[in-house]
Every structure is written in structure tokens, then in C-alpha cells.
Amino acid sequence: MADPSVSLDELFAHLLPGQRLLGLDLGTTTIGLALSDLGHRIASPLETIRRVKFGKDVALLLAICGKQAVGGLIMGLPLNMDGSEGPRVQATRSFVRNLAPLTSLPIAYWDERLSTAAVTRTLIAADASRARRAEVVDKMAAAFILQGALDRMSRSARAADAEARHALPDDPATS
């Protein structure tokens, strides 16, 4: 089966006004979730789903998407440090292949290398207990993933705006 994911640009092009993005940090026992604001500028940790069975996990995930007016999913892709794909990437791609036929939401990948490590360092610096870190790390990693995608799209939009302004002919009325 072909990869059902779309590019980040395609995902953003599909979004309708009032739709949010949901970031996912897929683990073997949990799925961390983060939600964007309506302006697609800020990612906030939402919740962590304890994985049980694929069908139940997806039913809960899609219910959350409906409740939160989600228009697209940003799935963290756990590449190896050298950029190669290992077993975790294969499991993530398999999850997306199985999820895609069950929803019309576009799904884009975002490189999540070091997201959990960065979040863990932040929590340790904030003196969070080991128990507290375990409780929030997955949804915070999802927020880290989603924020990276939102920042990338913001930079792309600014660059496109600047290019469009530069391409416009000078207004003779202002010359």
C-alpha cells in the first residue's frame, strides 16, 4: 500500500477556517497529543492516550479530532539520528497506513528527532519529579513536534508573502 501521507504544504492547503491541527507523538504504550490554536501559531499539550488496541485507540483519537475541530494531523516521525528509518519509523508508517482509510483528515509527518529528549531536559530543568515527567512527557513531545511544523509553515507563509510583494509592480500612484 502506498504511503497515504501528504506534505506539510498540502496539509495546510486543506485546512478550513476554524480548524485546528493535532500533533501526535506515537509511542508503543501511549500516544501524546497536542493541539494548535485556531491561528496555527501555538501548540499546546492536550492529553495522552494509553494504547490498548488499534481500533479503540483510533476511535478515541478520532473522537478527540471531532470534538476539537481538527482539520489535519501532524505525526511525529522518529527517524534515527543519521536520518535513516528504523523499526519505530516502520511502526509509525504502519499506524498511518491503517489510520488513513478510517478518516478524511490529511496526515503529514514531521521529523521528531530529539523531541522527547528536549522535553525531558526542559522538565528536569524545571525540577519536575520523575513521576510528573512520565505523566506529561508524551503530550509535551507532541506539542514540540506540532510547534516545529507550525513554525515551518509560518516561515513558509512569510517567505511566500515577501516573494509576492517583491513580484508586484510598483504602484504608479505612489511613484
HUMOHU-V442936 format. One record per pair of residues at least 4 apart in sequence whose ideal C-beta (glycine too) atoms are under 6 Angstrom apart, sorted by sequence separation. I is the first residue (numbers start at 1). J is the second residue. D is the distance in Angstrom with one decimal. If there is no record, write none. Layout:
# HUMOHU-V442936
I_J_D / I_J_D
This chain:
# HUMOHU-V442936
6_10_3.9 / 15_19_5.0 / 36_40_5.2 / 37_41_5.9 / 52_56_4.8 / 64_68_5.9 / 79_83_5.6 / 80_84_4.6 / 85_89_3.9 / 114_118_5.4 / 128_132_4.3 / 133_137_5.4 / 136_140_5.3 / 137_141_6.0 / 143_147_6.0 / 6_11_5.3 / 26_31_5.5 / 37_42_4.7 / 65_70_3.9 / 123_128_4.1 / 128_133_5.0 / 170_175_5.9 / 51_57_5.3 / 80_86_5.2 / 24_31_5.9 / 25_32_3.7 / 36_43_5.5 / 34_43_4.9 / 35_44_5.7 / 78_88_4.3 / 123_133_4.6 / 23_34_4.0 / 34_45_5.3 / 35_46_4.6 / 49_60_5.7 / 78_89_5.9 / 96_107_5.6 / 34_46_5.5 / 22_35_5.9 / 33_46_4.3 / 33_47_5.3 / 20_35_5.6 / 21_36_4.2 / 77_92_5.9 / 20_36_4.9 / 32_48_5.3 / 30_48_5.1 / 31_49_4.3 / 119_137_5.6 / 23_43_5.9 / 30_50_5.9 / 75_96_5.9 / 119_140_4.4 / 29_51_5.6 / 119_141_5.0 / 116_141_4.7 / 119_144_5.6 / 115_141_4.6 / 115_144_4.4 / 115_145_5.4 / 73_105_5.5 / 75_107_5.7 / 77_109_4.2 / 79_111_5.7 / 35_68_5.8 / 72_105_5.7 / 112_145_4.9 / 72_106_4.8 / 73_107_4.5 / 74_108_5.7 / 75_109_5.4 / 76_110_6.0 / 77_111_5.7 / 78_112_5.5 / 79_113_5.5 / 77_112_6.0 / 110_145_5.3 / 74_110_5.2 / 76_112_3.4 / 110_148_5.8 / 110_149_4.6 / 58_99_5.9 / 62_103_5.9 / 58_102_5.9 / 20_68_5.8 / 22_70_4.6 / 20_69_5.8 / 19_69_5.6 / 20_70_5.4 / 21_72_5.3 / 22_73_5.4 / 23_74_4.6 / 24_75_5.1 / 25_76_4.8 / 19_71_2.8 / 21_74_5.7 / 16_71_5.9 / 15_71_4.6 / 11_72_4.5 / 26_92_5.3 / 26_95_5.9 / 76_145_4.2 / 74_146_5.2 / 74_149_4.6 / 48_138_4.6 / 48_139_5.0 / 14_106_4.9 / 47_139_5.9 / 46_139_6.0 / 45_139_3.8 / 11_106_4.6 / 45_140_5.1 / 1_97_5.5 / 4_100_3.6 / 11_108_4.3 / 45_143_4.6 / 6_106_4.7 / 8_108_4.9 / 43_143_4.5 / 5_107_5.2 / 6_108_5.5 / 5_108_5.9 / 43_146_3.7 / 5_109_5.5 / 43_147_4.1 / 32_138_3.0 / 33_139_5.9 / 32_139_4.3 / 43_150_5.9 / 30_138_4.8 / 34_142_3.8 / 32_141_5.3 / 33_142_5.4 / 34_143_3.7 / 32_142_3.8 / 40_150_5.6 / 34_146_4.6 / 25_138_5.4 / 25_141_4.2 / 25_142_4.1 / 24_142_5.8 / 23_142_4.4 / 25_145_5.9 / 23_145_4.8 / 23_146_2.7 / 12_153_5.3
